[in-house]
């Protein structure tokens, strides 16, 4: 069963790796992710991520001074309809601290998870196995598809 079939139009949180795989056309994953990003672009799927994703995705292109890649990330993350970037605030800071205390996630991962919970998404798309301990929202690992 394909990723889009499982998601079935329900809101989804997208972790940083998915954006990197898609923008940089990682051969193993780009074909898995293309239908998801096409559905978001077409308005068939609502997606959420955070300013953490924005920051993490830009690190390597900034280090390489790759203006073209920086522009691709900015266009995807800032101009894609039906993709919301959620900023970090005090409520998320408290939820993040609680998640870190209970589950031992690194701060960026805990921010991502806290945001997904706060917004009530049904799915969390990632390739980070540190999320395997969670069940709601349902974690979807890209490599499993």
C-alpha positions in Angstrom: 0.0 0.0 0.0 1.4 3.4 -1.0 2.0 6.3 1.4 -0.8 8.4 -0.1 -3.3 5.6 0.4 -2.4 5.4 4.1 -2.6 9.2 4.6 -5.9 9.3 2.8 -6.1 13.1 2.7 -5.7 13.5 6.5 -3.4 16.2 7.9 0.2 15.2 8.2 3.3 16.5 9.9 6.4 16.3 7.8 9.8 16.1 9.5 12.9 17.6 8.0 14.4 14.6 6.3 11.4 14.3 3.9 12.0 17.8 2.6 15.7 17.2 2.2 15.1 13.9 0.3 12.6 15.6 -1.9 14.4 18.8 -2.7 17.8 17.1 -3.2 16.2 14.3 -5.1 17.6 11.4 -3.0 17.2 8.4 -5.3 15.9 6.0 -2.7 13.2 8.3 -1.5 12.2 10.9 -4.0 9.7 8.7 -5.8 8.1 7.8 -2.6 7.7 11.5 -1.6 6.8 13.0 -5.0 3.1 12.0 -4.7 2.9 13.5 -1.2 4.3 16.8 -2.2 2.2 16.8 -5.4 -1.0 16.2 -3.3 0.0 19.1 -1.0 0.6 21.4 -3.9 -2.7 20.4 -5.5 -4.6 21.1 -2.3 -5.5 17.4 -1.7 -3.4 17.2 1.5 -2.7 19.6 4.3 0.8 19.4 5.7 2.5 21.0 8.7 6.1 21.4 9.7 8.0 23.9 12.0 10.6 26.6 11.8 13.0 23.9 13.1 12.6 22.2 9.7 13.3 25.4 7.9 16.5 25.9 9.9 17.7 22.3 9.6 17.0 22.1 5.9 19.1 25.2 5.2 22.2 24.2 7.1 24.1 22.3 4.4 23.1 24.6 1.6 24.3 27.6 3.7 27.5 25.8 4.6 28.1 25.2 0.9 27.0 28.7 -0.1 24.7 27.0 -2.6 22.2 29.8 -3.4 20.2 27.7 -5.8 19.6 25.0 -3.2 18.7 27.7 -0.6 16.2 29.1 -3.1 14.7 25.7 -3.7 14.1 25.1 0.0 12.7 28.6 0.5 10.3 28.2 -2.4 9.1 24.8 -1.2 8.8 25.7 2.5 7.6 29.2 2.2 5.5 29.2 -1.0 3.8 25.8 -1.1 0.0 26.2 -0.6 -1.4 23.9 2.1 1.9 23.7 3.9 2.0 25.5 7.2 5.2 26.3 9.1 4.5 26.6 12.8 6.8 28.9 14.9 8.2 27.9 18.3 6.4 29.6 21.2 6.1 29.3 25.0 3.3 26.7 24.9 5.4 24.5 22.6 8.5 25.1 24.8 6.6 23.6 27.7 5.3 20.7 25.7 8.8 20.2 24.4 10.3 20.1 27.9 7.7 17.5 29.0 8.4 15.3 25.9 12.1 15.5 26.5 11.7 14.7 30.1 9.5 11.7 29.5 10.9 10.3 26.3 14.5 11.5 26.0 14.2 13.0 22.5 16.7 15.7 21.4 15.2 19.2 21.5 14.6 19.6 17.8 12.8 16.3 17.6 10.8 17.1 20.7 9.7 20.4 19.2 8.6 18.6 16.0 6.6 16.0 18.1 5.1 18.7 20.4 3.9 20.6 17.3 2.3 17.5 15.7 0.5 16.8 18.9 -0.6 20.4 19.4 -2.1 20.6 15.9 -3.8 17.2 16.0 -2.3 15.7 12.9 -3.1 12.1 12.1 0.3 11.2 10.7 4.0 12.1 11.3 6.2 11.5 8.3 9.9 10.9 9.1 12.8 8.6 8.8 14.1 9.2 12.3 13.7 6.0 14.3 13.8 7.9 17.6 10.1 8.4 16.9 9.3 4.6 16.9 8.3 4.8 20.6 5.2 6.9 19.7 1.8 5.8 18.4 -0.3 8.8 18.1 -0.1 10.5 15.7 0.9 7.5 13.7 4.5 7.6 12.7 5.2 6.8 9.1 8.8 5.9 8.2 9.7 6.9 4.7 12.1 3.9 4.3 9.2 1.5 5.0 7.6 2.5 1.6 
